[in-house]
Amino acid sequence: MKYIIKRILLMLMTLFIIMTISFVLIKMLQPEVPATGAAVETEMARRRALGYDKPILVQYGIYLRNILTKWDWGTSWKIDYLSDATEVLFSRMAPTLIVNIYAFIISVPLGILFGIYAALKKNKWQDYLISTGVMIFVSVPSFVYAFLLQYFFYYKLGWFPSTVSSLYDVGIKMGLGQSEVTAMLASGDTLRLWLSWPMFVSMVLPVMALSFGTIAGLARFTRAELTEVLTSDFMLLARAKGLTRAQATIRHALKNAMVPIFPMIISEFILIMSGSLVIEQIFGIPGVGKLYLQSINLLDYDVFLFVSMFYTFIGLVGSLVIDMSYGIIDPRIRMGER
């Protein structure tokens, strides 16, 4: 428990330091952008409330006070005019989560199965084939897969669309009337559209682009860990007691190999909320990754800072959960820490 509390305090301290540096650099490197929106008086009042006319340290103090007392992370001036930065981010969360959950569901089982099969067929042609494919897919960036998938499956074969369909088009494909789709979009009740079959079909290519690297990484890691476990002394003892190779592998080898593999799976699951900057931009996914690039290009500073802190927080939480998972999976690790 003391170790967990210590890690949480260090995580919060790291988050505070990163937020401080980001806030100060943003304010120092870029002069104040003049109010040019439709509601200039409202915008100027909001800026004064945020302390935009005060020194940087005073602005930062107001910023921290608003976060701690009102959970106010600032305002969007460009992307979604005069909306809270938190609303702008969470309104883009659904497509990011859905695409990455699809990729997680596909890539984790396949990666583990390929790794197990390669370990069981060590030094045979199946192992060489899988290992060669793993090296290729690990080395190539995901955006290269994205362009190749668009070229073959959209341009050459025409099986899938090149970009993710808009919610309006998906609603029409589902047989909904134009007025009904318009009402759903206006109310923000779009989860049904995001989870529909037409939307899934349009997401196949980005899901594949996100999955290749994860499959290859898990396959390589699983093969390495399982190969080492299969040659351990306790496996020879299990075979000597009369267990078949399959029984010994399932009952003993996989259980021990999953100790380092399971935290890697947890990290992949946690990072599904962070999205992919490049993939979302290529396939036109209106998610968190694309929002981050928009906030940079449009100089929407409050949104940029909040999204940056969101990414940072996800990464720190992922690191903490991974460290904790080792002790949960194998109590001997926790005992060694004492």
C-alpha positions as CSV (number, residue, x, y, z in Angstrom):
1,M,0.0,0.0,0.0
2,K,2.8,2.4,0.8
3,Y,4.4,1.7,-2.6
4,I,1.1,2.5,-4.4
5,I,0.6,5.7,-2.4
6,K,4.1,6.8,-3.2
7,R,3.7,6.1,-6.9
8,I,0.4,8.0,-7.0
9,L,2.0,11.0,-5.3
10,L,4.9,10.9,-7.8
11,M,2.4,10.7,-10.6
12,L,0.6,13.8,-9.4
13,M,3.8,15.6,-9.0
14,T,4.9,14.7,-12.5
15,L,1.6,15.8,-13.9
16,F,1.9,19.1,-12.1
17,I,5.4,19.8,-13.4
18,I,4.4,18.9,-17.0
19,M,1.3,21.1,-16.8
20,T,3.3,24.0,-15.4
21,I,5.9,23.8,-18.1
22,S,3.3,23.5,-20.9
23,F,1.2,26.4,-19.6
24,V,4.2,28.8,-19.2
25,L,5.7,27.9,-22.6
26,I,2.4,28.4,-24.4
27,K,1.9,31.8,-22.8
28,M,5.6,32.9,-23.5
29,L,6.0,31.6,-27.0
30,Q,2.8,33.0,-28.5
31,P,1.4,36.5,-28.0
32,E,-2.3,36.9,-27.1
33,V,-4.7,36.2,-30.0
34,P,-7.2,39.0,-30.4
35,A,-10.9,38.3,-30.0
36,T,-12.4,37.8,-33.4
37,G,-15.4,35.6,-32.7
38,A,-19.1,36.3,-33.1
39,A,-19.7,37.1,-29.5
40,V,-16.7,39.5,-28.8
41,E,-18.1,41.0,-25.6
42,T,-18.8,37.5,-24.1
43,E,-15.4,36.3,-25.2
44,M,-13.6,39.3,-23.7
45,A,-15.5,38.8,-20.4
46,R,-14.5,35.1,-20.4
47,R,-10.8,36.1,-21.1
48,R,-10.8,38.6,-18.2
49,A,-12.3,35.9,-15.9
50,L,-9.4,33.6,-16.9
51,G,-6.9,36.4,-16.2
52,Y,-5.7,36.8,-19.7
53,D,-4.9,40.5,-18.9
54,K,-2.7,39.6,-16.0
55,P,0.9,38.3,-15.7
56,I,1.6,34.6,-16.5
57,L,2.0,33.4,-12.9
58,V,-1.3,35.1,-11.9
59,Q,-3.0,33.5,-14.9
60,Y,-1.6,30.1,-13.9
61,G,-2.9,30.6,-10.4
62,I,-6.3,31.3,-11.7
63,Y,-6.1,28.3,-14.0
64,L,-5.2,26.0,-11.2
65,R,-7.9,27.5,-8.9
66,N,-10.6,26.9,-11.6
67,I,-9.5,23.3,-12.1
68,L,-9.5,22.5,-8.4
69,T,-12.7,24.3,-7.5
70,K,-14.9,24.1,-10.7
71,W,-13.1,21.6,-13.0
72,D,-12.8,24.4,-15.5
73,W,-9.9,23.7,-17.9
74,G,-10.5,26.8,-20.0
75,T,-12.4,27.6,-23.2
76,S,-12.2,26.8,-26.8
77,W,-11.8,29.9,-29.0
78,K,-11.5,28.3,-32.4
79,I,-12.6,24.6,-32.6
80,D,-16.0,24.9,-30.8
81,Y,-16.4,28.6,-30.1
82,L,-16.9,29.4,-26.3
83,S,-17.4,25.8,-25.3
84,D,-15.6,24.3,-22.4
85,A,-12.3,22.5,-23.2
86,T,-13.6,19.4,-21.4
87,E,-16.7,19.3,-23.5
88,V,-14.7,19.6,-26.7
89,L,-12.5,16.7,-25.7
90,F,-15.2,14.3,-24.4
91,S,-17.4,15.0,-27.4
92,R,-14.6,13.5,-29.6
93,M,-14.1,10.5,-27.3
94,A,-16.6,8.1,-28.8
95,P,-15.0,7.5,-32.2
96,T,-11.5,7.2,-30.7
97,L,-12.7,4.6,-28.2
98,I,-14.7,2.6,-30.7
99,V,-11.9,2.4,-33.3
100,N,-9.3,1.5,-30.7
101,I,-11.6,-1.0,-28.9
102,Y,-12.2,-2.8,-32.2
103,A,-8.4,-2.8,-32.8
104,F,-7.8,-4.2,-29.3
105,I,-10.3,-7.0,-29.6
106,I,-8.8,-8.1,-32.9
107,S,-5.1,-7.6,-32.2
108,V,-4.6,-9.0,-28.7
109,P,-6.0,-12.6,-29.3
110,L,-4.3,-12.8,-32.7
111,G,-0.9,-11.5,-31.4
112,I,-1.0,-14.0,-28.5
113,L,-2.0,-16.9,-30.7
114,F,0.7,-16.2,-33.3
115,G,3.3,-16.0,-30.5
116,I,2.2,-19.3,-29.0
117,Y,2.2,-21.1,-32.3
118,A,5.7,-19.7,-33.2
119,A,7.0,-20.8,-29.8
120,L,5.5,-24.3,-30.2
121,K,7.0,-24.6,-33.7
122,K,10.4,-23.1,-32.7
123,N,13.1,-23.4,-35.4
124,K,10.6,-24.7,-37.9
125,W,9.4,-23.0,-41.1
126,Q,6.3,-21.8,-39.3
127,D,8.4,-20.1,-36.7
128,Y,10.6,-18.5,-39.3
129,L,7.6,-17.3,-41.3
130,I,5.9,-15.7,-38.3
131,S,9.1,-14.2,-37.0
132,T,9.9,-12.7,-40.4
133,G,6.3,-11.2,-40.6
134,V,6.7,-9.9,-37.1
135,M,9.9,-8.1,-37.9
136,I,8.3,-6.5,-41.0
137,F,5.2,-5.3,-39.2
138,V,7.1,-4.1,-36.2
139,S,9.5,-2.0,-38.3
140,V,6.9,-0.3,-40.6
141,P,5.0,2.7,-39.2
142,S,1.2,2.5,-39.0
143,F,0.7,5.3,-41.4
144,V,2.4,3.3,-44.1
145,Y,-0.1,0.5,-43.6
146,A,-2.9,3.1,-43.8
147,F,-1.8,4.3,-47.2
148,L,-1.3,0.7,-48.5
149,L,-4.7,-0.4,-47.2
150,Q,-6.4,2.6,-48.8
151,Y,-4.6,1.9,-52.1
152,F,-5.5,-1.8,-52.3
153,F,-8.9,-2.1,-50.5
154,Y,-10.4,1.2,-51.7
155,Y,-8.7,2.3,-54.9
156,K,-8.0,-1.2,-56.4
157,L,-10.7,-3.4,-55.0
158,G,-13.3,-0.9,-53.8
159,W,-14.3,-3.1,-50.8
160,F,-14.1,-0.4,-48.1
161,P,-14.3,3.4,-48.1
162,S,-11.1,5.4,-47.9
163,T,-12.3,7.4,-44.9
164,V,-14.7,6.9,-42.0
165,S,-18.3,7.7,-43.0
166,S,-20.0,10.8,-41.6
167,L,-22.7,10.2,-39.0
168,Y,-25.3,11.7,-41.4
169,D,-24.4,9.2,-44.2
170,V,-24.4,6.3,-41.7
171,G,-27.9,7.3,-40.5
172,I,-29.2,7.3,-44.1
173,K,-27.6,3.9,-44.8
174,M,-29.4,2.6,-41.7
175,G,-32.7,3.6,-43.2
176,L,-33.4,6.5,-40.9
177,G,-35.2,9.6,-42.3
178,Q,-33.3,12.8,-42.8
179,S,-35.2,14.6,-40.1
180,E,-34.5,11.8,-37.6
181,V,-30.8,11.8,-38.4
182,T,-30.7,15.6,-38.1
183,A,-32.4,15.4,-34.7
184,M,-30.0,12.8,-33.4
185,L,-27.0,14.9,-34.5
186,A,-28.5,18.0,-32.9
187,S,-29.2,16.3,-29.6
188,G,-25.7,14.6,-29.5
189,D,-27.3,11.1,-29.2
190,T,-25.0,9.5,-31.7
191,L,-23.8,6.4,-30.0
192,R,-26.3,4.3,-31.9
193,L,-24.8,5.6,-35.2
194,W,-21.2,5.0,-34.1
195,L,-21.9,1.4,-33.1
196,S,-23.9,0.6,-36.3
197,W,-22.8,-1.9,-39.0
198,P,-22.3,0.7,-41.7
199,M,-20.0,2.6,-39.4
200,F,-18.1,-0.6,-38.6
201,V,-17.6,-1.3,-42.3
202,S,-16.1,2.2,-42.8
203,M,-13.8,1.7,-39.8
204,V,-12.3,-1.6,-41.1
205,L,-9.3,0.0,-42.7
206,P,-8.2,2.2,-39.7
207,V,-8.8,-0.7,-37.4
208,M,-6.5,-2.9,-39.5
209,A,-3.9,-0.1,-39.7
210,L,-3.9,0.1,-35.9
211,S,-3.9,-3.6,-35.3
212,F,-0.8,-4.7,-37.4
213,G,1.8,-3.2,-35.0
214,T,0.1,-4.5,-31.9
215,I,-0.3,-8.0,-33.3
216,A,3.4,-8.1,-34.3
217,G,4.5,-6.7,-30.9
218,L,2.5,-9.2,-28.9
219,A,3.5,-12.1,-31.1
220,R,7.2,-11.3,-30.7
221,F,6.9,-10.8,-26.9
222,T,4.7,-13.9,-26.4
223,R,7.1,-16.1,-28.5
224,A,10.1,-14.9,-26.5
225,E,8.5,-15.5,-23.1
226,L,6.9,-18.8,-23.9
227,T,10.1,-20.2,-25.6
228,E,12.0,-19.5,-22.4
229,V,9.4,-21.1,-20.2
230,L,9.1,-24.2,-22.4
231,T,12.8,-24.9,-21.8
232,S,12.5,-24.5,-18.0
233,D,13.2,-27.2,-15.5
234,F,9.7,-27.3,-14.2
235,M,8.4,-28.1,-17.7
236,L,10.7,-31.1,-17.8
237,L,9.4,-32.2,-14.4
238,A,5.8,-31.8,-15.6
239,R,6.5,-34.0,-18.7
240,A,8.2,-36.5,-16.5
241,K,5.1,-36.8,-14.3
242,G,3.2,-38.0,-17.4
243,L,1.6,-34.8,-18.7
244,T,1.4,-34.5,-22.5
245,R,3.1,-31.5,-24.1
246,A,-0.2,-29.8,-24.7
247,Q,-1.3,-30.3,-21.0
248,A,2.1,-29.1,-19.7
249,T,1.9,-26.0,-22.0
250,I,-1.6,-25.1,-21.0
251,R,-1.4,-25.8,-17.3
252,H,2.1,-24.5,-16.6
253,A,3.9,-22.7,-19.4
254,L,1.2,-20.3,-20.4
255,K,0.4,-19.4,-16.8
256,N,4.0,-18.4,-16.2
257,A,4.5,-16.8,-19.5
258,M,1.5,-14.5,-19.0
259,V,3.1,-12.8,-16.0
260,P,5.1,-10.4,-18.2
261,I,2.6,-10.5,-21.1
262,F,-0.5,-9.5,-19.2
263,P,0.8,-6.1,-18.2
264,M,1.5,-5.4,-21.8
265,I,-2.1,-6.2,-22.6
266,I,-3.3,-3.9,-19.8
267,S,-1.2,-1.1,-21.2
268,E,-2.7,-1.6,-24.7
269,F,-6.2,-1.4,-23.1
270,I,-5.5,1.8,-21.2
271,L,-4.0,3.5,-24.2
272,I,-7.1,3.0,-26.3
273,M,-8.4,6.3,-25.0
274,S,-5.4,8.3,-26.3
275,G,-6.2,7.6,-29.9
276,S,-3.8,7.8,-32.9
277,L,-2.8,11.2,-34.2
278,V,-1.8,10.0,-37.6
279,I,-4.4,7.3,-38.3
280,E,-7.3,9.6,-37.3
281,Q,-6.0,12.3,-39.6
282,I,-5.5,10.0,-42.5
283,F,-9.0,8.3,-42.2
284,G,-10.9,11.4,-41.2
285,I,-11.9,10.1,-37.8
286,P,-13.2,13.0,-35.7
287,G,-11.6,11.7,-32.5
288,V,-9.1,12.8,-29.8
289,G,-6.0,12.4,-32.0
290,K,-7.4,14.7,-34.8
291,L,-8.6,17.2,-32.2
292,Y,-5.1,17.4,-30.8
293,L,-3.7,18.3,-34.3
294,Q,-6.6,20.8,-34.8
295,S,-5.8,22.5,-31.5
296,I,-2.2,23.0,-32.6
297,N,-3.0,24.2,-36.1
298,L,-5.7,26.6,-35.0
299,L,-3.8,27.8,-31.9
300,D,-6.7,26.8,-29.6
301,Y,-4.5,26.9,-26.5
302,D,-6.9,25.8,-23.7
303,V,-8.0,22.8,-25.7
304,F,-4.4,22.0,-26.6
305,L,-3.3,22.2,-23.0
306,F,-6.2,20.0,-21.7
307,V,-5.7,17.4,-24.4
308,S,-2.0,17.4,-23.6
309,M,-2.7,16.8,-19.9
310,F,-5.2,14.1,-20.9
311,Y,-2.6,12.2,-22.9
312,T,0.0,12.7,-20.1
313,F,-2.5,11.4,-17.4
314,I,-3.4,8.4,-19.5
315,G,0.3,7.5,-19.9
316,L,1.1,8.0,-16.2
317,V,-1.9,5.9,-15.1
318,G,-0.9,3.2,-17.6
319,S,2.6,3.0,-16.1
320,L,1.1,2.8,-12.6
321,V,-1.4,0.1,-13.4
322,I,1.3,-1.9,-15.2
323,D,3.6,-1.8,-12.1
324,M,0.7,-2.8,-9.8
325,S,-0.3,-5.6,-12.1
326,Y,3.0,-7.5,-11.7
327,G,2.3,-7.9,-8.0
328,I,-1.4,-8.9,-8.5
329,I,-0.5,-11.5,-11.2
330,D,2.4,-13.0,-9.2
331,P,2.5,-12.4,-5.4
332,R,6.1,-13.4,-5.3
333,I,7.0,-10.1,-7.0
334,R,5.2,-8.2,-4.3
335,M,6.9,-10.2,-1.6
336,G,10.3,-9.4,-3.2
337,E,9.5,-5.7,-3.0
338,R,9.3,-5.9,0.8
